[in-house]
């Protein structure tokens, strides 16, 4: 509990003593007037009742008053430290250095160490030396380029290699400027979530078709019937 300063306690005690002394003088004066009143009856009673009525407001007078007659009443003493806001206001922005770049640097070191250890214990699935006299059929690109290779079997090279990928990259780049909602909840970011989902599903379907459903001559085949013509 907060301790009240000594000088405030002293002032409060003096005010109570002063109020008590004023309250004690009023009944004494009333008694003196009652003794001096004549024994006629009515006049003495009226004289004795008037000081008693006047003593009631004196007893209920404020304990202490200021220079202008304002009531001075001590409620509590609050330490200055308890009413100061010492907590920093939370913000949703941090400095790029060192907060962001330090985390990215540590993540890159962790991935590099993982790839180094993985490459020591696991051999890459490399094929034999290339034979210029024997071209493999089908000749497929790496899996991450099979989506583009699959588009080339459906559209003109200009459309498959430039137009469709360019439009996709532009839409992905404009997504943060079109959907400016800062919320991280998927239900609040319907445009961005829908655009990225369509992009991933479209590319995943193309890669799967190019990996498992394309045989010799890039013809469409069923893997459970003609086999799988794909090597990692």
HUZI-V62746 format. One record per residue. RES is the residue in three letters. SS is DSSP state (alpha for helix, beta for strand, coil for the rest). OMEGA is omega in degrees with one decimal (* if undefined). D_CENTER is the distance of its C-alpha to the mean C-alpha in whole Angstrom. Layout:
BEGIN
res->(RES RES)
ss->(SS SS)
omega->(OMEGA OMEGA)
d_center->(D_CENTER D_CENTER)
END
This chain:
BEGIN
res->(UNK UNK UNK UNK UNK UNK UNK UNK UNK UNK UNK UNK UNK UNK UNK UNK UNK UNK UNK UNK UNK UNK UNK UNK UNK UNK UNK UNK UNK UNK UNK UNK UNK UNK UNK UNK UNK UNK UNK UNK UNK UNK UNK UNK UNK UNK UNK UNK UNK UNK UNK UNK UNK UNK UNK UNK UNK UNK UNK UNK UNK UNK UNK UNK UNK UNK UNK UNK UNK UNK UNK UNK UNK UNK UNK UNK UNK UNK UNK UNK UNK UNK UNK UNK UNK UNK UNK UNK UNK UNK UNK UNK UNK UNK UNK UNK UNK UNK UNK UNK UNK UNK UNK UNK UNK UNK UNK UNK UNK UNK UNK UNK UNK UNK UNK UNK UNK UNK UNK UNK UNK UNK UNK UNK UNK UNK UNK UNK UNK UNK UNK UNK UNK UNK UNK UNK UNK UNK UNK UNK UNK UNK UNK UNK UNK UNK UNK UNK UNK UNK UNK UNK UNK UNK UNK UNK UNK UNK UNK UNK UNK UNK UNK UNK UNK UNK UNK UNK UNK UNK UNK UNK UNK UNK UNK UNK UNK UNK UNK UNK UNK UNK UNK UNK UNK UNK UNK UNK UNK UNK UNK UNK UNK UNK UNK UNK UNK UNK UNK UNK UNK UNK UNK UNK UNK UNK UNK UNK UNK UNK UNK UNK UNK UNK UNK UNK UNK UNK UNK UNK UNK UNK UNK UNK UNK UNK UNK UNK UNK UNK UNK UNK)
ss->(coil coil coil coil coil alpha alpha alpha alpha alpha alpha alpha alpha alpha alpha alpha alpha alpha alpha alpha alpha alpha alpha alpha alpha alpha alpha alpha alpha alpha alpha alpha alpha alpha alpha alpha coil coil coil coil coil alpha alpha alpha alpha alpha alpha alpha alpha alpha alpha alpha alpha alpha alpha alpha alpha alpha alpha coil coil coil coil coil beta coil coil coil coil coil beta coil coil coil coil coil coil coil coil alpha alpha alpha alpha coil coil coil coil coil coil coil coil coil coil coil coil alpha alpha alpha alpha alpha alpha alpha alpha alpha alpha alpha alpha alpha alpha alpha alpha alpha alpha alpha alpha alpha alpha alpha alpha alpha alpha coil coil coil coil coil coil coil coil coil coil coil coil coil coil coil coil coil coil coil coil coil alpha alpha alpha alpha alpha alpha alpha alpha alpha alpha coil coil coil coil alpha alpha alpha alpha alpha alpha alpha alpha alpha alpha alpha alpha alpha alpha alpha alpha alpha alpha alpha alpha alpha alpha coil coil coil coil coil coil coil alpha alpha alpha coil alpha alpha alpha alpha alpha alpha alpha alpha alpha alpha alpha alpha alpha alpha alpha alpha alpha alpha alpha alpha alpha alpha alpha coil beta coil alpha alpha alpha coil beta coil coil alpha alpha alpha alpha coil coil coil coil coil coil)
omega->(-177.7 179.0 179.1 180.0 -175.1 -177.2 177.4 175.8 179.8 179.1 179.5 178.8 178.2 179.5 177.8 179.2 179.5 179.0 179.3 179.0 177.6 179.9 179.9 -179.3 -176.1 177.3 179.3 178.7 179.3 179.5 179.6 -180.0 179.0 179.3 -177.7 -177.2 178.9 -175.8 -179.0 176.4 -170.5 -177.6 -179.5 179.9 -179.7 179.6 -178.7 -178.3 -178.2 176.8 178.7 178.3 179.0 -179.2 -179.3 175.9 180.0 -179.6 -178.7 179.9 179.6 -177.1 -179.2 179.2 179.3 -178.3 -177.3 -179.9 180.0 -179.9 176.4 -177.0 -177.9 178.4 178.8 177.4 -177.7 177.8 -176.8 -176.8 -175.5 -179.4 178.1 179.2 -177.3 -179.5 177.7 178.7 -178.3 178.7 -178.6 179.7 176.5 179.8 179.1 175.3 7.7 -169.6 -175.1 -175.4 178.9 178.1 178.8 179.2 178.0 178.6 178.6 176.6 -179.9 179.7 178.4 178.4 178.4 179.7 178.8 178.4 -180.0 -179.9 177.9 -173.6 -177.5 179.2 178.0 -178.8 -179.5 177.3 178.2 179.0 -179.2 178.1 -178.0 179.6 -178.5 178.7 179.9 179.9 6.1 176.6 -174.0 176.4 172.6 -172.3 -178.0 174.5 -178.6 176.5 177.1 179.2 177.5 176.2 -179.6 177.1 -175.9 -173.8 174.3 -179.1 178.7 -179.5 -175.5 -174.9 -175.4 -171.3 -176.3 176.9 179.4 178.5 178.8 179.9 178.7 179.3 178.0 178.3 -179.8 -176.3 179.4 -179.6 177.7 178.6 -175.5 -179.8 -177.9 -177.3 177.0 -178.7 -179.5 -179.0 177.4 -178.5 -173.3 -177.8 -177.8 179.9 -179.6 -179.3 -179.5 178.6 178.5 179.7 -178.6 -179.8 179.2 -178.3 179.4 178.9 179.3 179.7 -179.9 177.7 -179.9 -178.1 -168.6 -174.7 176.9 -179.3 179.2 -178.3 -177.3 176.6 -179.4 179.5 174.6 -174.7 179.9 -179.8 -175.8 -179.1 -178.6 179.9 -178.0 178.1 178.3 *)
d_center->(34 35 38 40 42 46 47 45 46 50 49 48 51 54 52 53 57 57 56 58 62 61 61 64 67 66 68 70 71 71 74 76 76 77 80 82 81 85 86 86 83 81 80 79 77 75 75 74 71 70 69 67 65 64 63 60 58 59 58 54 54 51 51 50 50 49 52 51 51 48 47 45 43 41 38 36 35 31 31 29 27 25 24 23 19 19 15 13 11 8 8 7 11 13 17 19 21 21 17 18 22 22 20 22 25 25 24 27 29 29 30 33 34 33 35 38 38 38 41 43 44 43 46 45 47 49 52 56 57 57 61 62 64 62 59 57 56 54 52 48 46 43 40 38 40 42 40 41 45 44 44 47 49 48 48 49 48 47 45 44 43 42 41 39 37 36 35 33 31 31 29 27 26 26 23 20 22 23 20 17 15 11 10 11 13 16 18 16 17 21 23 21 21 25 26 25 26 30 30 30 32 34 35 35 38 40 39 40 43 44 44 46 48 50 53 56 56 53 54 52 53 51 50 52 55 56 53 50 51 48 48 45)
END
